[in-house]
Amino acid sequence: MTDITPFANRLGKNIKHLMKWAKRNQIEAWRIYDRDIPQFPFAIDVYGGHIHLQEYDTGWLMQPEEYEAWLADVLEAIGFVTGFSPEQIHLKRRERQKGTQQYEKTGKSGEDFVISENGRRFWVNLDKYLDTGLFLDHRNTRKKVGNNARGKRFLNLFSYTGSFTVYAATGGATGSETVDLSNTYLDWAKRNFELNGIDSNAHKIVRADVFQYLKNAEAEGKKFDLIVMDPPSFSNSKKMLDILDIQRDQMTLINGAMKLLASDGLMYFSNNLRSFGLNPEISEKYAVKDVTKQSVPDDFRNKKIHQCWEIRHK
């Protein structure tokens, strides 16, 4: 049987340090454990009064009884160290992602509740989907967007639940477009907008395939001063005209978005495909700065959780 003590000790140490940090930074959702010990392959996040516990598939084989006993010990240790009750701990088993899996339902309904981050508020659900409605690893970039948005026209591509737009709009953006293909997530974005008192006339929600949107927006002569594009690594959604493969399709997407970017504008381009390499042609054509290091928050031990670039016209 695996000794649970090192895991409990590490968890206690992390919480002691990070709880003060989160409070100081007005953050209610943060990561307290990030696969720190290989024998305990979990990501553990606090969301207000709840814990989101994700077990990663490492390919290990344990006998079912042994596995259940081990998992029960892990859950007990988390409850003991954090003070959260079993009902407040939401366990998910993550397998290696394929296609649109990150957006799929888990079969549970769960409850929607609100957490706050840097003065903004967001609806989250820790049970219904594999992801929660808020990607914690992009907290730093959201803050940057909020700080740089005043007086600007903002575009959010592959917007998921619209959190970047919430920051831009509350940061003083004059108008925005929030683009995604999923009605579920655009409805979620709409609720996030309402929660933060965002004017739906100035900040439009657009249901579209991003590839198609980029063509149409260029034809219409649309321009934006600040753009965020954070596409999934792959998507084989039936609603899309084609399958998205971010390594293959990066040129089409980046060139398409840059045509919409004002001459002195800024685009944040990010994705979480670990093997992703930015096409050298992008750096030849545009002014590109790798900001990955600054964009991954302090509570993430895994510094390869995403890659992020600032892209401007030369």
N, C-alpha and C positions, 0 to 999 in steps of 0.2 A: 504493500500500500504506500502511495506517495505521501511523504511528510508535508503537511499543509502549512507548517510554521513559517518557512521562508516567504511564502505567498502572503500570509496574514501580516507578517512584519513589514514587508515592502509596501503593502496597501496602507498600513497605519502611518508609515513614514511619508508616503506620497500625500496622503490626506492632510497631515499636519502642515506640510509646506504649502500645498495648493489651495487649501480652504481660505487661508488669509489672502493669498494672491487673487483668487476669484472674487472675494468680497471687495478688495481694494479696487478691482477693475470692473465692478458692477456686472459680473457674469454669473448667471444662474445655471448655465449648462457648460460642463467642462469635463475633460478626461482625467480620471484618477489613476488609471492603470493601462499600460499600452504594451502588452506582451513583454513586460519587463523580465520575467523569468520564463525561459523556453518551455519548462514542464507545465506551465499554466498559460496556455495560449488564448488569452482573453483580451478584449478591449472593454474597459469599464468606464462608463460615463455617468455623471450626475446630471439629471435634468430636474432642477427644483427639488421637489420632495420625492423623487423617484431615481432608481438606478437602471440604466440600460446596459445589460450584460451580454456581450457577443462572444461566443466561442468560435474560434477559427478552426477550420478543418486542416489539420496538419497531416492527415493520412495515417495517424497512429491507429493501431488496432488494440482495443481493450475488450475483454469479455463483458457482455452487457451488465452483469451484476456488479462487476468491478467498476465499470464506468459510472453506473448510477450512484454507487457509494462514494466514488471520488467527487462527482458533481455535487452530491448532497453536502459533502465536506466543504467544497468551495463556496456554495451558497451560504452555509452556516458561518464560515469565516467572514464573508462579505457583510452579512447581517451583524455579526458581532463587532467588527471593526468600525463599520459606518453608522450603526444604530438604526438602519433601515429594516422594516419588517419584511417578511417573505412576500407579502402582497405588493410591496413597493419595488420589488426586484423583478425586472422583466428580462427573461432569458431568451436569446435567439442563437440559433446555430447557423453560422455562415459557411456556405460552401463556395468554392471558387466561382466567381461571377461569370455568367455567360449571357451575352446579349442584353435583353431588357430586364434581367432578373432583379436588379437593384430596385426596380419599381413595382415588383410583383407583390400581390397580397400574400399574407402568411396563413390566412384562414381564420385568424382571430380578429375580433373587432377592436378591442382596446378602447381607451377613453382619450378624447382630445383634451389637452390642457395647455395653459399658457406659461411660457417662460420669458424672462427678460434678458437682454444682452445690450450693454452700452446704451441704455435708455430706450431701446426698441423692444417691441413685444412680438412673440411668434407662437402660433399654434403648433404643437407637436403631438405625435401619437407614437408610443413606444412598442405597440403590438401589431398594428394592422398591416404595415408594410415592412420590408427588410430594412429600409431607411426610415428615419424619424420625422422628416420634414425640414430638418435644419442640419446642414453639414458643418460640424464644429471645426473642421480643419481649415475652413475658409473665413474664420472670424476676423483675422488680421486684414484680409483683403476687403472684407465688407466695411470695416472701419475706415480703411483708406478711401474707399469709394464714397462713403458718407462725408469724409473730410474734404474731398475734392469736388463735390457735386454742385456746390452753390452756383446758381445762374446757368447751369449746363443742361444740354439735352442728352438724355441717358438711354442707352439701349442694352437690354439684358437678353442674351441669346441662350437657348437651352436653359430656361429660367427656373425650372423645377418649381418650388413654391414661392418664388419671387423675393427671397430675402435680400438679395443685392439691391433690388429696386426699393425695398422698404428703407434701406440706408440712404440711397440716393435721394429719394423723395423727401425724407425727413431731414436730409442734409441740405435741402434748398434747390434741388434740380427743378428747372422750369417746366419740364415735361419728360415723359419717358414712354418707351414701348417695352413690354415684357412678353417674350415670345417662347412658346412651347407647343408641343403637339398633343399633350395629355390634358384632357378636360378635367380629370381628377386634380392634377397639380395646379392648373390655372384657377380652379374653384378655390383651392387652398390658398393660392396667392391673393385672390380677391378677399378672402377672410382676413389674411394678414394685413392687407391694405386698410380694411375697415377698422381693424384693431388699432392701427396706428394713425387713424384719421386722415388717410391719404385721399386726395381728390381724384375720383375716377375719370373726370373729364380731361384733366391734364396728364394723368398717368394711365395709359391704355394697356389693356391685356389683349394679346393677339394670339389666336390659335392658328398655328401654321407649322409646316415643315420648314426648318431653318434654311435649307438649301433653296427652296422656292421663295421664301420670304426675302432672302438676300437679292435674288433676281428682281423681284417685284419692287422692293424698296429702292434699288438702284434706278429702275425705270421711272419711278415716281420722283426721283431726285431728292430723296430723304438724306438728311445729314445729322450726325450726332457728335457731341464733343467728348463723350465718355462711353465706352462700350465694355461690357464684360461678356466673354464667351467661355463657358465651362462645360464642354460637351462630354457625354459619356464616352467610354473607350470604344464600345461597340453598341449598336442598336439594330435589331431586326424587327422593329415594330411594324405591324401589318399596315399601320396608317401611313408609314413613310413610303415614298416612291422607290427608294433604294435602301440597301443596307448601309449603315454608317460604320466606317472603320476609321478611327481618328488618325492612325499613322498614315493611312493611304489618302484620306480626304482633307488633311490639314491645309494644303495649298488652296483648294477650292474655298474652304471656309474662311481662312484668314484673308485671302485676296478679296473675297466677297464682302467681308466686314470692313476691310480697309477702304473700300470704295465708298462706304457710308460714313467714314470717319473724317471729321473736319480737318483742315490742313494742320492745325495746332492741337489736334485731339489726342487722346490716349486710349489704348485698348489693353485690357487685362485678358490674356489668353491662358487658360489652365486646363489640365486634365490629370486623371489619376492612373493612367496606364503606366505601370512601372517601367516597361521596356521602351517607352516613347522617346523618340529623338526628333528634335525640331529640324525640319528640312533646311540645309544650309542656304538655299535660295531665299528663304524668308529673311535671313540676316543680311543678305546682299541687297535685297530690295527695300527693306525698312530698317529703322533704328530699333534694335532689339536689346532689351536688358533682362537678364535672368534674375528674378526676385524671389525665387523659391525659398531661399534661406530665411528671408524676412517674413515670408507669407505663412510659414508653418508656425502655429502658436506654441508657446512655451510648454503647454500641458501635453504636447504630443512628442513622445520619445521617438516615434517613427518619423524621421525627417524626410522619408521618401513617400509620404502619403499622397502627395500631389507634386506637380511641377507647375510653375507659374512664371509668365513673362509679361513685361510691359512692352508694348509695340507702338511705335509712333511713325509718322511719315518722316523721311529724311529731309 
